[in-house]
Amino acid sequence: MANDSQRPVTSELPDSPVHTTGTDHVTIWGSNEQETVEFYQDVLGMPLVLRQPNLDDPSQTHLFFDTGDGRILTFFVSDDRPSADGQRGGVGAVHHLCFSVDPDEYEETMQALEDAGHQYNVFDRGIFHSIYTTDNNGLVIELSTDKYEIPDDRRGDVLAKAQQLREDDGADYAKDEHLRGAIEALGLELIEHDLPEASSGVGGL
């Protein structure tokens, strides 16, 4: 098996026995229903689309939220579990969840978090902008928005081309100029969003 550093970065489908067709849902061990709904529905605006018992443990409730594109985020919650302040790291742990927000609502998103009492950081990540906050379970939540219009069906192509340009440039990570170059190289229209300036945040949050 090839070393990870020797594997090519490409948007082409690998020669594998299975090819996934997308993300159906992600399930989180949550705290209680009230505070989970307050954050994901009342602050982030995700509709609560289904509530039922956890089929593996009916003493818990299974909440289903629509993240905005039909992809689902679910939580196992129980009223006897308080919200938490942080998550423990380690192999297999979730580092953070990232959801996309409309660039036209980027600054309003920061204001909404502030109004709801959630602290946040804002960074220019080179190929996108990100707001970082935490949910009621202590899980790091990233809210990202694109710097440029990228068609959903070309996102993989754009990122793979940006990776190629980054390597050619000898850069440590993909930057704005690599993303712009990728969009132009692929013949896509370059439409830039008006986003606030932010630090790169390289080296940690």
N, C-alpha and C positions, 0 to 999 in steps of 0.2 A: 504494500500500500504506500502511496506517495506521501512524503512529508507534507504537512499543511503549507509550508512556505513554497513548495514546488507545485502546488495545485494552481492551475490558471483561474483567474477571476473572470467570469464570463456570464452573460445572460442566457447562453444556450442551455437547453435541458441536458442534464447529465445522462450517461448511459447507465441507468439504474432500473431495477425491476418495478419500482413504484414512482409515480410522479403525483405529488399532491396538487390539488386544484385551488388551494387558498386556505385561509384560516377560518375555521368554523366558530370556535369559541375558546376562551381561556377561562379556567375556573380558579378562584382564589379562596383560601381559607379566610373568611371574614370575621368580623366581630359581631355586632348586633345589627338587626335590620334597620332600626330608626336612623342611626348615624351613617350607615352605609348608603341608604336612600338619600339622606340629606346631602351627602357629598356628590354622589354620582348623578342623581337626578336633579337636585335643586341647584347645585353649583355648576357642574359640567354639562347639564342639559341632556343626559342620556335617558330616554324613556324606559321605564320599568315595564317590560313587555310580558313577563311571565313570572309567577310565583307558585311554587309547589314544594312538597317535602323533598328533602334529599333522599333519593331512592335507595341509597346504601345505608342511610341512617335517618329514619323518619323523625327523629327528635330534633333535627335541624331543618331550617328552611333554605330552599334553593332559589336565589333571585337571579333573574335574567335581564340584562340591560342591553339595549341596542346602541352601539358605539357611534352610529351615524351613517354607516354604509351597509347595514345589514349584518355586519360581523358582531358577534355577541360576547359580552363579558359577563361571567356569572360568579356568584358568591355563595358559599355555604355559611349561613349566619345562625346565631343562637342568642336569645335575649340574655343569657347568663354570661356572655362574653363581653367585657368592656373593650373599648377602643384602645389602641396601642400607640406608643410613641416612636417605635423603630422596629426594623427587621433585622434578623440575624443573617449574616452572609454565610458563604460556604458553597461548596460544589452542589449543584442542583437547586440552589436557592434562586429566587427571582431578584435580579438587581433592580429593575424598574419596568414599568409599563409605559408605553408611549402612544398617545392618541394625537391625531391631526386636528388642527383647528384652521378655520378660514383665515387667510392673511388679513382680510378686511376687518376681522374681529379680534385681531391679535392683542391690541392694546386694551380693548374692552375685556378680554379674558383676564389680563393682569388686574384690572380694576375689580372684576368680579371676585377674584381670589382674595384680594385685599379686603373687600367689603365683607367677605365671609370669614375673615380672620385667619386666612392661610398665608403663611410666609412663602416667598418664592424667589428664585434667582432666574436671570435671563442671560442667555449666551448666544453668540454667533458661532455656530458649529461648523462653519466653512461652507457646507453644502445645504444647510438649513438653519433656521432659528429655533431656539428651544426655551421654553419656560419650565422650570423644575419646581415642584412643590411636593407635599406628601398628603396622602389621604388619611382617613380616620383610623386606618389600620397600621399606620406608620410606613406604608409602602411608598417608595418614591414614584411619583407620577410625572412624566414628561409630556408636555403639550407642544408639539412641533408644528411649524408652518414652513411651506416652501418659499425660497427666495425668488424662484422663477416658476412660471407655469410649466408643469411636466405632465403630459398625458399619462393616465394610469397604466395604459397598456405599453408605454415606452419607458417606464420608470427603471426597470432592470437594465435596459439598454443604455440609458443615460448614466446610471451609476457605474456600470461596467466600463463605459468609455471614460468617465471621470477618473476611475482607478488607473486606467492605462495612461492617461495624461499625467496623473500624479506620479506614477512610476517613471515615466519619461523625464519628468521634471526633477526627480530625485527628492520630492517633498515628503515630509514625515506623515502628512495626512492630506486628504482631499480638501482643497480650498475653493473659494469662490471662483477663481480663474479657471480651475479645472472643470467645475460644473458648467460655467458659461461656455468653455471650449467644447465640452461634450455636446451640449445642446446645439451649438452651431455646427459641429462636425456631423451630427446626425440629420441636419437639414430641418430642424424644428424651429419654430418662431421663438425668438428670445423676448419674453415678456417678463419684466422684473416687477416684483411687488415692493411697495413702499413700506419698509419695516424700520423700526427704530434702531439706532446704533447700539451695539452691545459688545462686551468683551468676549474674547474667544473661549474663556473658561478652560483652556488646555491645561491638563494636569490635575483635574478634579473639579468638583462642584464648589 
